[in-house]
């Protein structure tokens, strides 16, 4: 009687570990992509806030001159 090597507990454990590692790698890459997208969005928000701050300062200065 031969034992099928692909069904031994050692091989099953190895397959489980490999699947777990592949899933962790997939999640890691997915999170890196999401982080990159969020960083791009944050950069845009910061630029808009900076621009808005300049506009508010100009508006305040204009109002001070014309009182």
Chimera marker file (.cmm) of the C-alpha trace (Angstrom):
<marker_set name="trace">
<marker id="1" x="0.000" y="0.000" z="0.000" r="1" g="1" b="0" radius="0.5"/>
<marker id="2" x="1.406" y="3.346" z="-1.061" r="1" g="1" b="0" radius="0.5"/>
<marker id="3" x="0.829" y="6.616" z="0.768" r="1" g="1" b="0" radius="0.5"/>
<marker id="4" x="-0.042" y="9.559" z="-1.435" r="1" g="1" b="0" radius="0.5"/>
<marker id="5" x="2.611" y="12.189" z="-0.590" r="1" g="1" b="0" radius="0.5"/>
<marker id="6" x="0.257" y="15.077" z="-1.343" r="1" g="1" b="0" radius="0.5"/>
<marker id="7" x="-2.108" y="14.056" z="1.444" r="1" g="1" b="0" radius="0.5"/>
<marker id="8" x="0.389" y="13.592" z="4.259" r="1" g="1" b="0" radius="0.5"/>
<marker id="9" x="-0.042" y="15.931" z="7.251" r="1" g="1" b="0" radius="0.5"/>
<marker id="10" x="3.366" y="17.466" z="6.592" r="1" g="1" b="0" radius="0.5"/>
<marker id="11" x="2.449" y="18.405" z="3.027" r="1" g="1" b="0" radius="0.5"/>
<marker id="12" x="-0.979" y="19.662" z="4.097" r="1" g="1" b="0" radius="0.5"/>
<marker id="13" x="0.679" y="21.875" z="6.697" r="1" g="1" b="0" radius="0.5"/>
<marker id="14" x="3.183" y="23.112" z="4.113" r="1" g="1" b="0" radius="0.5"/>
<marker id="15" x="0.352" y="23.927" z="1.688" r="1" g="1" b="0" radius="0.5"/>
<marker id="16" x="-1.518" y="25.783" z="4.435" r="1" g="1" b="0" radius="0.5"/>
<marker id="17" x="1.575" y="27.809" z="5.310" r="1" g="1" b="0" radius="0.5"/>
<marker id="18" x="2.170" y="28.649" z="1.642" r="1" g="1" b="0" radius="0.5"/>
<marker id="19" x="-1.462" y="29.716" z="1.169" r="1" g="1" b="0" radius="0.5"/>
<marker id="20" x="-1.271" y="31.825" z="4.330" r="1" g="1" b="0" radius="0.5"/>
<marker id="21" x="1.907" y="33.501" z="3.150" r="1" g="1" b="0" radius="0.5"/>
<marker id="22" x="0.407" y="34.175" z="-0.279" r="1" g="1" b="0" radius="0.5"/>
<marker id="23" x="-2.691" y="35.705" z="1.332" r="1" g="1" b="0" radius="0.5"/>
<marker id="24" x="-0.572" y="37.899" z="3.628" r="1" g="1" b="0" radius="0.5"/>
<marker id="25" x="1.471" y="39.030" z="0.618" r="1" g="1" b="0" radius="0.5"/>
<marker id="26" x="-1.718" y="39.830" z="-1.309" r="1" g="1" b="0" radius="0.5"/>
<marker id="27" x="-3.080" y="41.861" z="1.626" r="1" g="1" b="0" radius="0.5"/>
<marker id="28" x="0.244" y="43.645" z="2.043" r="1" g="1" b="0" radius="0.5"/>
<marker id="29" x="0.305" y="44.704" z="-1.616" r="1" g="1" b="0" radius="0.5"/>
<marker id="30" x="-3.348" y="45.743" z="-1.430" r="1" g="1" b="0" radius="0.5"/>
<marker id="31" x="-2.694" y="47.886" z="1.648" r="1" g="1" b="0" radius="0.5"/>
<marker id="32" x="0.364" y="49.465" z="0.036" r="1" g="1" b="0" radius="0.5"/>
<marker id="33" x="-1.771" y="50.424" z="-2.964" r="1" g="1" b="0" radius="0.5"/>
<marker id="34" x="-4.479" y="51.868" z="-0.717" r="1" g="1" b="0" radius="0.5"/>
<marker id="35" x="-1.867" y="53.820" z="1.260" r="1" g="1" b="0" radius="0.5"/>
<marker id="36" x="-0.461" y="55.230" z="-1.966" r="1" g="1" b="0" radius="0.5"/>
<marker id="37" x="-3.932" y="56.325" z="-3.091" r="1" g="1" b="0" radius="0.5"/>
<marker id="38" x="-4.641" y="57.925" z="0.295" r="1" g="1" b="0" radius="0.5"/>
<marker id="39" x="-1.301" y="59.762" z="0.203" r="1" g="1" b="0" radius="0.5"/>
<marker id="40" x="-2.201" y="61.172" z="-3.234" r="1" g="1" b="0" radius="0.5"/>
<marker id="41" x="-5.582" y="62.310" z="-1.919" r="1" g="1" b="0" radius="0.5"/>
<marker id="42" x="-3.983" y="63.840" z="1.174" r="1" g="1" b="0" radius="0.5"/>
<marker id="43" x="-1.516" y="65.749" z="-0.995" r="1" g="1" b="0" radius="0.5"/>
<marker id="44" x="-4.406" y="67.194" z="-3.003" r="1" g="1" b="0" radius="0.5"/>
<marker id="45" x="-6.289" y="68.133" z="0.181" r="1" g="1" b="0" radius="0.5"/>
<marker id="46" x="-3.177" y="69.831" z="1.580" r="1" g="1" b="0" radius="0.5"/>
<marker id="47" x="-2.702" y="71.804" z="-1.648" r="1" g="1" b="0" radius="0.5"/>
<marker id="48" x="-6.337" y="72.935" z="-1.598" r="1" g="1" b="0" radius="0.5"/>
<marker id="49" x="-6.116" y="73.915" z="2.063" r="1" g="1" b="0" radius="0.5"/>
<marker id="50" x="-2.926" y="75.880" z="1.428" r="1" g="1" b="0" radius="0.5"/>
<marker id="51" x="-4.548" y="77.655" z="-1.503" r="1" g="1" b="0" radius="0.5"/>
<marker id="52" x="-7.673" y="78.398" z="0.522" r="1" g="1" b="0" radius="0.5"/>
<marker id="53" x="-5.530" y="79.759" z="3.346" r="1" g="1" b="0" radius="0.5"/>
<marker id="54" x="-3.803" y="82.140" z="0.911" r="1" g="1" b="0" radius="0.5"/>
<marker id="55" x="-7.167" y="83.277" z="-0.461" r="1" g="1" b="0" radius="0.5"/>
<marker id="56" x="-8.463" y="83.905" z="3.060" r="1" g="1" b="0" radius="0.5"/>
<marker id="57" x="-5.359" y="85.952" z="3.908" r="1" g="1" b="0" radius="0.5"/>
<marker id="58" x="-5.725" y="87.999" z="0.710" r="1" g="1" b="0" radius="0.5"/>
<marker id="59" x="-9.415" y="88.556" z="1.407" r="1" g="1" b="0" radius="0.5"/>
<marker id="60" x="-8.666" y="89.616" z="4.981" r="1" g="1" b="0" radius="0.5"/>
<marker id="61" x="-5.920" y="91.992" z="3.798" r="1" g="1" b="0" radius="0.5"/>
<marker id="62" x="-8.218" y="93.454" z="1.125" r="1" g="1" b="0" radius="0.5"/>
<marker id="63" x="-10.962" y="94.029" z="3.713" r="1" g="1" b="0" radius="0.5"/>
<marker id="64" x="-8.491" y="95.717" z="6.065" r="1" g="1" b="0" radius="0.5"/>
<marker id="65" x="-7.338" y="98.128" z="3.333" r="1" g="1" b="0" radius="0.5"/>
<marker id="66" x="-10.860" y="99.087" z="2.286" r="1" g="1" b="0" radius="0.5"/>
<marker id="67" x="-12.401" y="99.865" z="5.671" r="1" g="1" b="0" radius="0.5"/>
<link id1="1" id2="2" r="1" g="1" b="0" radius="0.2"/>
<link id1="2" id2="3" r="1" g="1" b="0" radius="0.2"/>
<link id1="3" id2="4" r="1" g="1" b="0" radius="0.2"/>
<link id1="4" id2="5" r="1" g="1" b="0" radius="0.2"/>
<link id1="5" id2="6" r="1" g="1" b="0" radius="0.2"/>
<link id1="6" id2="7" r="1" g="1" b="0" radius="0.2"/>
<link id1="7" id2="8" r="1" g="1" b="0" radius="0.2"/>
<link id1="8" id2="9" r="1" g="1" b="0" radius="0.2"/>
<link id1="9" id2="10" r="1" g="1" b="0" radius="0.2"/>
<link id1="10" id2="11" r="1" g="1" b="0" radius="0.2"/>
<link id1="11" id2="12" r="1" g="1" b="0" radius="0.2"/>
<link id1="12" id2="13" r="1" g="1" b="0" radius="0.2"/>
<link id1="13" id2="14" r="1" g="1" b="0" radius="0.2"/>
<link id1="14" id2="15" r="1" g="1" b="0" radius="0.2"/>
<link id1="15" id2="16" r="1" g="1" b="0" radius="0.2"/>
<link id1="16" id2="17" r="1" g="1" b="0" radius="0.2"/>
<link id1="17" id2="18" r="1" g="1" b="0" radius="0.2"/>
<link id1="18" id2="19" r="1" g="1" b="0" radius="0.2"/>
<link id1="19" id2="20" r="1" g="1" b="0" radius="0.2"/>
<link id1="20" id2="21" r="1" g="1" b="0" radius="0.2"/>
<link id1="21" id2="22" r="1" g="1" b="0" radius="0.2"/>
<link id1="22" id2="23" r="1" g="1" b="0" radius="0.2"/>
<link id1="23" id2="24" r="1" g="1" b="0" radius="0.2"/>
<link id1="24" id2="25" r="1" g="1" b="0" radius="0.2"/>
<link id1="25" id2="26" r="1" g="1" b="0" radius="0.2"/>
<link id1="26" id2="27" r="1" g="1" b="0" radius="0.2"/>
<link id1="27" id2="28" r="1" g="1" b="0" radius="0.2"/>
<link id1="28" id2="29" r="1" g="1" b="0" radius="0.2"/>
<link id1="29" id2="30" r="1" g="1" b="0" radius="0.2"/>
<link id1="30" id2="31" r="1" g="1" b="0" radius="0.2"/>
<link id1="31" id2="32" r="1" g="1" b="0" radius="0.2"/>
<link id1="32" id2="33" r="1" g="1" b="0" radius="0.2"/>
<link id1="33" id2="34" r="1" g="1" b="0" radius="0.2"/>
<link id1="34" id2="35" r="1" g="1" b="0" radius="0.2"/>
<link id1="35" id2="36" r="1" g="1" b="0" radius="0.2"/>
<link id1="36" id2="37" r="1" g="1" b="0" radius="0.2"/>
<link id1="37" id2="38" r="1" g="1" b="0" radius="0.2"/>
<link id1="38" id2="39" r="1" g="1" b="0" radius="0.2"/>
<link id1="39" id2="40" r="1" g="1" b="0" radius="0.2"/>
<link id1="40" id2="41" r="1" g="1" b="0" radius="0.2"/>
<link id1="41" id2="42" r="1" g="1" b="0" radius="0.2"/>
<link id1="42" id2="43" r="1" g="1" b="0" radius="0.2"/>
<link id1="43" id2="44" r="1" g="1" b="0" radius="0.2"/>
<link id1="44" id2="45" r="1" g="1" b="0" radius="0.2"/>
<link id1="45" id2="46" r="1" g="1" b="0" radius="0.2"/>
<link id1="46" id2="47" r="1" g="1" b="0" radius="0.2"/>
<link id1="47" id2="48" r="1" g="1" b="0" radius="0.2"/>
<link id1="48" id2="49" r="1" g="1" b="0" radius="0.2"/>
<link id1="49" id2="50" r="1" g="1" b="0" radius="0.2"/>
<link id1="50" id2="51" r="1" g="1" b="0" radius="0.2"/>
<link id1="51" id2="52" r="1" g="1" b="0" radius="0.2"/>
<link id1="52" id2="53" r="1" g="1" b="0" radius="0.2"/>
<link id1="53" id2="54" r="1" g="1" b="0" radius="0.2"/>
<link id1="54" id2="55" r="1" g="1" b="0" radius="0.2"/>
<link id1="55" id2="56" r="1" g="1" b="0" radius="0.2"/>
<link id1="56" id2="57" r="1" g="1" b="0" radius="0.2"/>
<link id1="57" id2="58" r="1" g="1" b="0" radius="0.2"/>
<link id1="58" id2="59" r="1" g="1" b="0" radius="0.2"/>
<link id1="59" id2="60" r="1" g="1" b="0" radius="0.2"/>
<link id1="60" id2="61" r="1" g="1" b="0" radius="0.2"/>
<link id1="61" id2="62" r="1" g="1" b="0" radius="0.2"/>
<link id1="62" id2="63" r="1" g="1" b="0" radius="0.2"/>
<link id1="63" id2="64" r="1" g="1" b="0" radius="0.2"/>
<link id1="64" id2="65" r="1" g="1" b="0" radius="0.2"/>
<link id1="65" id2="66" r="1" g="1" b="0" radius="0.2"/>
<link id1="66" id2="67" r="1" g="1" b="0" radius="0.2"/>
</marker_set>
